[in-house]
Amino acid sequence: MSSASGAMTGLRVIDLTRVLGGPFCTQILADHGADVIKVEPPAGDEVRDWGPPFHEEDAAYFVGINRNKRSIGLDLASEGGRAVLMKLLESADVLIENFKPGNGASATTCCARNFQNSCTAGFPALAAMARAAAIPVTTRSSRR
């Protein structure tokens, strides 16, 4: 996590994203000072192995797209993993996820009830989510 201040300093973001679009979105927030907590599966994000080139044991791609973020491994299919996620969300301002349509819907529904405002970035109509991966961004105007 970056110690530099920026326009997003003081904002806590829970990052449930994968591959490119979502991680790039949260990278920009982290680069501008947001406290981004990336939630990965217990085995780690799939792009950790996308190399060469590698930096130590992680793909350079993974290191670059996840800079300035903290990370935690959680099994969201388990009750314990979901409980930890819900605890993280208590202090979060923003939740960003980009699950494939049909995957992760229960996690999104479960998490979204903690937030007041929601929008789907990148698509004008929710119907498009059924045809392509999108980046739902869920926020709340103030912490509880």
C-alpha positions in Angstrom: 0.0 0.0 0.0 1.3 3.4 -0.9 1.9 5.9 1.9 1.6 8.8 -0.5 -1.5 11.0 -0.1 -3.8 11.7 -3.1 -7.3 12.4 -4.1 -8.5 9.1 -2.8 -6.7 9.1 0.6 -9.1 8.0 3.3 -11.2 5.8 1.0 -11.3 2.1 1.8 -11.9 -0.2 -1.2 -12.6 -3.9 -1.1 -11.4 -5.4 -4.3 -13.0 -8.7 -5.4 -11.7 -8.3 -9.0 -9.8 -10.6 -11.4 -7.7 -10.5 -14.6 -7.6 -7.0 -16.1 -10.5 -4.5 -16.0 -11.3 -4.7 -12.3 -7.7 -4.9 -11.0 -6.8 -1.9 -13.3 -9.8 0.1 -11.8 -8.6 -0.6 -8.3 -5.0 0.0 -9.2 -5.9 3.6 -10.2 -7.7 4.1 -6.9 -4.7 2.8 -5.0 -2.3 4.9 -7.0 -4.3 7.9 -5.9 -4.1 7.0 -2.2 -7.1 4.7 -1.5 -6.6 1.8 0.9 -7.3 -1.1 -1.4 -7.7 -4.6 0.1 -7.6 -7.2 -2.7 -9.5 -10.4 -1.8 -8.0 -13.5 -3.5 -8.9 -17.2 -3.4 -6.8 -19.3 -1.0 -4.6 -20.5 -3.8 -4.0 -16.9 -4.9 -5.2 -14.8 -7.9 -5.0 -16.7 -11.2 -2.8 -14.1 -12.8 0.0 -14.7 -10.3 1.2 -17.4 -12.7 0.9 -15.4 -15.9 4.5 -15.2 -16.9 7.3 -14.9 -17.7 8.5 -12.5 -16.8 8.4 -13.1 -13.1 9.3 -10.9 -10.1 10.4 -13.3 -7.4 7.6 -15.9 -7.5 4.8 -13.7 -9.0 4.2 -12.8 -12.6 5.4 -9.2 -13.4 1.9 -8.6 -14.7 0.3 -9.4 -11.3 2.8 -7.3 -9.5 2.2 -4.3 -11.8 -1.6 -4.5 -11.8 -1.9 -5.0 -8.0 0.7 -2.4 -6.9 -0.2 -0.3 -3.8 -2.8 -2.8 -2.6 -2.9 -5.0 0.4 -4.1 -8.6 -0.1 -5.9 -11.3 1.8 -6.8 -14.9 0.8 -10.4 -15.9 1.5 -12.5 -18.9 0.5 -15.8 -17.1 -0.3 -17.5 -20.5 -0.7 -17.1 -21.1 3.0 -19.0 -19.6 5.8 -15.8 -18.4 7.5 -14.5 -16.7 4.4 -17.8 -14.9 3.9 -17.8 -13.8 7.6 -14.3 -12.3 7.2 -15.4 -10.5 4.0 -18.5 -9.1 5.8 -16.2 -7.8 8.6 -13.9 -6.1 6.1 -17.0 -4.5 4.5 -17.9 -2.9 7.8 -15.1 -0.3 7.4 -15.3 -0.1 3.6 -16.5 2.7 1.4 -16.4 1.0 -1.9 -16.8 -2.6 -3.1 -15.6 -3.5 -6.6 -16.1 -6.9 -8.2 -16.1 -8.3 -11.7 -17.2 -11.9 -11.3 -18.2 -13.6 -14.5 -22.0 -13.5 -15.1 -23.5 -16.5 -13.2 -20.5 -16.7 -10.8 -20.3 -14.8 -7.5 -23.9 -13.5 -7.6 -24.5 -14.7 -4.1 -21.4 -12.9 -2.8 -22.4 -9.7 -4.6 -26.0 -9.8 -3.3 -24.7 -10.6 0.2 -22.2 -7.7 0.1 -24.4 -5.2 -1.6 -26.9 -5.0 1.2 -24.2 -3.2 3.3 -24.1 -0.3 0.8 -26.5 2.4 -0.3 -25.6 3.2 -3.9 -24.7 0.8 -6.7 -23.9 1.2 -10.4 -22.5 -1.1 -13.0 -19.5 0.6 -14.7 -19.0 0.1 -18.4 -22.5 -0.9 -19.5 -25.6 1.3 -20.0 -28.1 -1.5 -19.2 -28.0 -4.3 -16.7 -29.0 -6.7 -19.4 -25.6 -6.4 -20.9 -24.2 -8.1 -17.8 -25.7 -11.3 -19.0 -23.7 -11.1 -22.2 -20.3 -9.8 -21.0 -18.3 -9.4 -17.9 -18.8 -6.0 -16.2 -17.4 -4.2 -13.2 -20.1 -3.5 -10.7 -19.2 -0.7 -8.3 -21.1 -0.5 -5.1 -20.5 2.3 -2.7 -22.0 3.8 0.5 -22.1 7.5 1.3 -21.0 7.1 4.9 -19.7 4.4 7.1 -22.1 2.9 9.6 
